[in-house]
């Protein structure tokens, strides 16, 4: 890939967004006071793509005794001395995650009111803690996860279903810690930053119901195994509700979120002489539709100076969805970017980068990609059809063939999707 000044600036903005959400930076200010432990113990638990890095940040900042267990994605482990790190699969759960989730529930048994449980939760935690409710199996959870991922449901809707099929999510983990005090540190990867939706809210009361979950399943015509549907229809999967006395001593602290990452990227753009405009930190919808809308806004700015005049950068975050119809390699960020590029038609003054801040877009170890004014021309020269690639949900293959993939490796954080569109004068 030939790096242009515009591509380099876009990558610098993406890197700044990721750096702003690094656990080493945002975890220490939110730890409990050292004297709050008193006669009790500090136990550290958690799950998510950033949980291992969060655990290391705790160890480095805490000078007293502690012990713990956290679960992270394969390849996202970091060395810790006092907190055990277990790796498991994401986005489809596996046996390693199941075994670790069982151990975590055992780990928090028989606590006292003097103990403090520090729970480190980040995006991906839902799949990494696949502890099914009694009567269901790991295979049931895997089937439901695959169906949800392909359905086009929003992340909030997917997590509503997951909470009502779990023995650990929807506040159940915090309830198991009772009567200990629970302090949850959240790294948000969901639109709106609602705690109940981050990793399906293992330590947060859940106002939704089994009936809500069943309505989502029916809305998207998701085929469920009979045993799974029975759990929802019977109400057996009901989660821990607001007002439950077992959660009375819970405290939730949001330590990093998409808005913070976008503001860090905006600062980079401003220093380079581009006015930065944050369109929103919680954009949702079908990835290809969001791409078309963003392209229309960018074209209006480039050609008419509305609603923003060039030179400028348009930033957004959130989480789009993909209704899978083809057999391509995914993922949602490159699908959104490919849709945008096709809609721009090779405009000579518009460049864009879209990627996932965890370094993995879909199932690929690729964060995202960059689109340039000559993207379509180079694709056609190679015999690639942008629209055919879009129809096949094959954004990774498209941008990979052009050498325009963005690869970060494990970022050890996760504040969801990042989109930057650079418009030159």
HURAJO-V410535 format. One record per residue. N is the residue number from 0. PHI is phi in radians with two decimals (999 if undefined). PSI is psi as a letter, one per 40 degrees, with the letter a starting at -180 (* if undefined). OMEGA is omega in whole degrees, 0 to 359 (999 if undefined). Layout:
N PHI PSI OMEGA
N PHI PSI OMEGA
//
This chain:
0 999 h 175
1 -1.39 h 183
2 -1.51 h 176
3 -1.61 i 176
4 -1.01 d 180
5 -1.18 d 179
6 -1.13 d 179
7 -1.12 d 179
8 -1.16 d 179
9 -1.04 d 179
10 -1.17 d 177
11 -1.09 d 178
12 -1.17 d 178
13 -1.09 d 179
14 -1.10 d 179
15 -1.16 d 178
16 -1.08 d 179
17 -1.15 d 182
18 -1.09 d 183
19 -1.16 d 183
20 -1.88 e 178
21 -1.21 h 181
22 -0.96 d 180
23 -1.05 d 180
24 -1.53 d 191
25 -1.79 e 179
26 -1.38 d 188
27 -0.92 d 182
28 -1.13 e 187
29 -1.93 e 179
30 -1.28 i 176
31 -1.06 i 176
32 -1.09 i 183
33 -1.00 d 183
34 -1.38 e 180
35 -1.27 d 182
36 -1.24 d 177
37 1.00 b 182
38 -1.44 e 184
39 -1.55 a 181
40 -2.02 i 170
41 -1.87 h 177
42 -1.97 h 182
43 -1.96 h 176
44 -2.31 i 177
45 2.79 i 179
46 -2.76 i 178
47 2.48 i 181
48 -1.17 d 180
49 -1.77 e 190
50 -1.15 d 179
51 -1.17 d 177
52 -1.14 d 176
53 -1.14 d 179
54 -1.11 d 178
55 -1.11 d 178
56 -1.10 d 177
57 -1.12 d 180
58 -1.01 d 183
59 -1.25 d 184
60 -1.72 e 186
61 -1.82 h 185
62 -1.65 e 179
63 -1.81 i 179
64 -1.20 i 174
65 -2.80 i 175
66 -2.56 i 183
67 -3.08 i 180
68 -2.63 h 175
69 -2.30 i 183
70 -2.09 h 179
71 -2.33 i 182
72 -1.30 i 175
73 -0.92 h 179
74 1.56 e 183
75 -1.89 e 179
76 -1.28 i 172
77 -2.29 i 183
78 -1.13 h 173
79 -2.32 i 184
80 -1.74 d 185
81 -1.98 e 180
82 -1.95 h 180
83 -1.32 h 178
84 -1.91 h 177
85 -2.00 h 177
86 -1.76 i 180
87 -2.58 a 187
88 -1.58 i 175
89 -2.64 h 11
90 -1.60 e 177
91 -1.69 h 187
92 -1.15 i 179
93 -2.39 a 184
94 -1.14 d 179
95 -1.12 d 177
96 -1.15 d 178
97 -1.08 d 180
98 -1.10 d 180
99 -1.19 d 178
100 -1.12 d 176
101 -1.09 d 179
102 -1.10 d 180
103 -1.12 d 178
104 -1.12 d 176
105 -1.16 d 184
106 -1.08 d 185
107 -1.76 e 177
108 -1.36 i 173
109 1.03 f 176
110 -1.48 i 179
111 -1.90 i 179
112 -1.17 e 179
113 -1.47 e 183
114 -1.43 i 173
115 -2.09 h 175
116 -1.83 h 177
117 -1.73 h 184
118 -1.85 h 184
119 -1.85 h 188
120 -2.12 h 176
121 -2.49 i 182
122 -0.99 i 183
123 1.68 e 183
124 -1.08 d 182
125 -1.09 d 180
126 -1.23 d 184
127 -1.39 e 178
128 -2.10 g 186
129 -1.52 g 180
130 -1.75 g 185
131 -1.25 i 176
132 -1.12 i 182
133 -0.95 h 181
134 1.79 e 177
135 -1.95 i 182
136 -2.11 i 175
137 -1.03 d 180
138 -1.09 d 176
139 -1.10 d 180
140 -1.10 d 179
141 -1.11 d 180
142 -1.12 d 180
143 -1.14 d 180
144 -1.06 d 179
145 -1.08 d 181
146 -1.15 d 179
147 -1.11 d 183
148 -1.11 d 182
149 -1.67 e 190
150 -1.46 d 188
151 1.59 e 178
152 -1.18 i 177
153 -1.26 i 180
154 -1.10 d 178
155 -1.12 d 179
156 -1.19 d 179
157 -1.05 d 183
158 -1.23 d 174
159 -1.07 d 178
160 -1.12 d 182
161 -1.06 d 182
162 -1.05 d 185
163 -1.63 e 174
164 -2.11 e 190
165 -2.05 i 174
166 -1.75 e 183
167 -2.28 d 182
168 -1.57 a 178
169 1.05 f 177
170 1.50 e 185
171 -1.21 d 179
172 -1.15 d 178
173 -1.14 d 179
174 -1.06 d 179
175 -1.20 d 180
176 -1.40 e 182
177 -0.93 h 12
178 -1.70 e 180
179 -1.15 i 173
180 -1.38 h 180
181 -2.05 h 176
182 -2.03 h 182
183 -1.84 h 174
184 -1.78 h 186
185 -1.95 h 170
186 -1.91 h 191
187 -1.36 h 173
188 -2.21 e 185
189 -2.10 i 176
190 -1.03 h 180
191 1.55 e 178
192 0.99 f 179
193 -1.35 h 184
194 -0.96 d 183
195 -1.18 e 181
196 -1.68 e 180
197 -1.43 h 184
198 1.02 f 180
199 1.11 f 169
200 1.00 f 181
201 -1.14 d 181
202 -2.07 e 186
203 -2.16 h 176
204 -1.06 i 186
205 -2.04 h 180
206 -1.39 e 182
207 -1.44 i 187
208 -2.21 i 174
209 -1.04 d 179
210 -1.10 d 176
211 -1.10 d 180
212 -1.10 d 181
213 -1.15 d 178
214 -1.11 d 178
215 -1.15 d 178
216 -1.01 d 181
217 -1.25 d 181
218 -1.05 d 183
219 -1.71 e 178
220 0.94 f 181
221 -1.46 h 178
222 -1.40 h 180
223 -1.90 i 170
224 -1.01 i 183
225 -0.93 d 181
226 -1.14 d 180
227 -1.21 d 180
228 -1.08 d 180
229 -1.10 d 178
230 -1.07 d 181
231 -1.26 d 182
232 -1.18 d 181
233 -1.44 e 184
234 1.46 e 181
235 -1.11 d 183
236 -1.59 e 183
237 -1.05 h 185
238 -1.60 i 180
239 -1.35 h 188
240 -1.72 i 175
241 -0.96 i 181
242 1.63 e 178
243 -1.10 h 185
244 -1.13 d 179
245 -1.22 e 180
246 -1.85 e 186
247 -1.11 d 183
248 -1.76 e 181
249 -1.45 i 176
250 -2.36 h 182
251 -2.06 h 181
252 -2.18 h 177
253 -1.48 h 187
254 -1.78 e 176
255 -2.78 i 185
256 -2.67 i 182
257 -0.96 d 181
258 -1.03 d 180
259 -1.08 d 180
260 -1.15 d 179
261 -1.13 d 178
262 -1.14 d 177
263 -1.14 d 177
264 -1.15 d 179
265 -1.07 d 180
266 -1.11 d 178
267 -1.12 d 180
268 -1.09 d 181
269 -1.09 d 180
270 -1.13 d 180
271 -1.53 e 177
272 1.66 e 178
273 -1.92 h 173
274 -1.20 h 182
275 -1.81 h 180
276 -2.24 h 179
277 -1.58 h 182
278 -1.34 d 180
279 2.76 i 180
280 -1.78 e 184
281 -2.47 f 178
282 -1.22 h 179
283 -2.25 i 179
284 2.16 i 177
285 -1.04 h 185
286 -0.95 d 183
287 -1.19 d 178
288 -1.26 d 177
289 -1.07 d 178
290 -1.05 d 179
291 -1.11 d 181
292 -1.14 d 179
293 -1.11 d 177
294 -1.12 d 180
295 -1.12 d 178
296 -1.14 d 180
297 -1.11 d 179
298 -1.15 d 178
299 -1.13 d 178
300 -1.19 d 183
301 -1.20 d 187
302 -1.65 d 186
303 -2.22 e 180
304 1.17 f 180
305 -2.26 i 351
306 -1.36 e 180
307 -2.32 i 179
308 -1.62 i 175
309 -1.30 i 1
310 -1.37 h 181
311 -2.68 i 176
312 -2.25 h 177
313 -1.80 h 184
314 -1.99 i 175
315 -2.72 i 177
316 -2.37 a 182
317 2.09 a 180
318 -2.61 h 176
319 -1.42 i 177
320 -2.21 i 178
321 -2.27 h 170
322 -1.52 h 188
323 -1.27 h 176
324 -2.14 d 181
325 -1.81 a 183
326 -2.05 f 182
327 -1.39 a 187
328 -1.62 e 180
329 1.35 a 349
330 -1.91 a 191
331 -1.26 d 181
332 -1.23 d 179
333 -1.26 d 175
334 -1.18 d 177
335 -1.10 d 181
336 -1.16 d 179
337 -1.13 d 176
338 -1.10 d 177
339 -1.07 d 182
340 -1.05 d 179
341 -1.11 d 181
342 -1.28 d 179
343 -1.27 d 178
344 1.12 f 179
345 1.39 f 180
346 -0.97 h 190
347 -1.28 e 185
348 -2.10 e 182
349 -2.16 h 178
350 -2.20 i 181
351 -2.66 i 172
352 -2.32 h 173
353 -2.36 h 181
354 -2.86 i 177
355 -1.69 h 185
356 -1.19 e 176
357 -1.53 e 178
358 1.55 e 182
359 -2.30 h 177
360 -1.79 h 185
361 1.34 b 180
362 -1.74 e 185
363 -1.64 i 175
364 -1.44 f 181
365 -2.32 h 185
366 -1.30 d 184
367 3.00 a 183
368 -2.84 i 177
369 -2.08 h 174
370 -1.93 h 183
371 -2.15 i 178
372 -0.98 d 182
373 -1.71 e 182
374 -0.98 d 183
375 -1.16 d 180
376 -1.09 d 179
377 -1.16 d 178
378 -1.13 d 180
379 -1.06 d 179
380 -1.11 d 179
381 -1.64 e 181
382 1.43 e 180
383 -1.59 h 176
384 -1.81 h 179
385 -1.01 d 182
386 -1.23 d 177
387 -1.16 d 177
388 -1.13 d 179
389 -1.14 d 180
390 -1.11 d 180
391 -1.55 e 185
392 0.92 f 189
393 -2.13 f 181
394 -1.07 d 181
395 -1.10 d 178
396 -1.13 d 181
397 -1.07 d 183
398 -1.27 d 177
399 -1.13 d 179
400 -1.12 d 180
401 -1.55 e 182
402 1.31 f 185
403 -1.94 e 175
404 -1.20 i 175
405 -1.94 h 182
406 -2.05 h 181
407 -1.93 d 194
408 1.31 i 179
409 -1.03 h 181
410 -1.55 e 180
411 1.13 f 173
412 -2.61 i 181
413 -2.94 h 173
414 -2.13 f 170
415 1.29 a 189
416 -1.30 i 178
417 -2.24 h 178
418 -2.32 h 178
419 -2.34 h 178
420 -2.09 h 184
421 -1.77 h 183
422 -2.10 h 182
423 -1.55 i 181
424 -1.22 * 999
//
